[in-house]
């Protein structure tokens, strides 16, 4: 027999919206700076947080340029 906690979790999951707001999932929007490693649109991109404290906590992303897309253009 399933525990009450399992049923509660299942019910919450089924009642969750299909397209929840990011804040409902615990996400916070933040501004990050994008720096190209090369000027010819090739190479890697670095995403750096604007807040220096976040950078000190190792909050950054390095990605290959072909792995990044503009989500506004992809919709």
C-alpha positions in Angstrom: 0.0 0.0 0.0 1.3 3.4 -0.9 2.2 5.8 1.9 0.2 9.0 2.4 3.3 11.0 1.4 3.5 9.2 -1.9 -0.2 9.9 -2.7 0.3 13.6 -1.7 3.3 13.9 -4.0 1.4 12.2 -6.9 -1.6 14.4 -6.5 0.5 17.6 -6.4 2.3 16.4 -9.6 -1.0 15.7 -11.4 -2.3 19.1 -10.4 0.8 21.0 -11.5 0.4 23.2 -14.5 1.9 21.9 -17.8 3.8 25.2 -18.3 4.6 26.5 -14.8 6.1 29.9 -14.1 9.9 29.6 -13.4 9.4 31.1 -10.0 7.0 28.3 -9.1 9.9 25.9 -9.7 12.3 27.8 -7.5 14.1 29.5 -10.4 15.1 33.2 -10.3 15.8 35.2 -13.5 19.2 36.8 -13.5 21.2 38.9 -15.9 24.4 37.4 -17.2 27.0 38.8 -19.5 28.0 36.8 -22.7 31.6 37.0 -23.8 32.9 35.5 -27.1 36.3 33.9 -26.9 36.9 34.7 -30.5 35.5 37.6 -32.7 34.8 35.4 -35.8 31.6 33.8 -34.3 33.5 30.6 -33.6 34.9 29.1 -30.5 33.4 29.3 -27.0 31.1 31.6 -25.2 31.5 32.5 -21.6 28.4 33.4 -19.5 29.3 35.4 -16.5 26.9 36.6 -13.7 26.8 40.4 -13.3 27.1 40.0 -9.5 30.7 39.5 -8.5 29.8 37.5 -5.5 28.2 34.8 -7.7 31.4 34.6 -9.8 33.4 34.1 -6.7 31.1 31.1 -5.9 32.1 29.7 -9.3 28.9 30.6 -11.1 29.8 30.7 -14.7 29.2 28.7 -17.9 31.6 28.0 -20.8 29.8 26.6 -23.9 30.6 25.9 -27.5 29.0 28.5 -29.7 27.1 25.9 -31.8 25.5 24.6 -28.5 23.8 27.9 -27.7 20.7 29.3 -29.3 18.4 32.3 -28.8 15.2 30.8 -27.3 13.2 33.7 -28.7 14.2 32.7 -32.2 13.5 29.0 -31.6 9.9 29.4 -30.5 
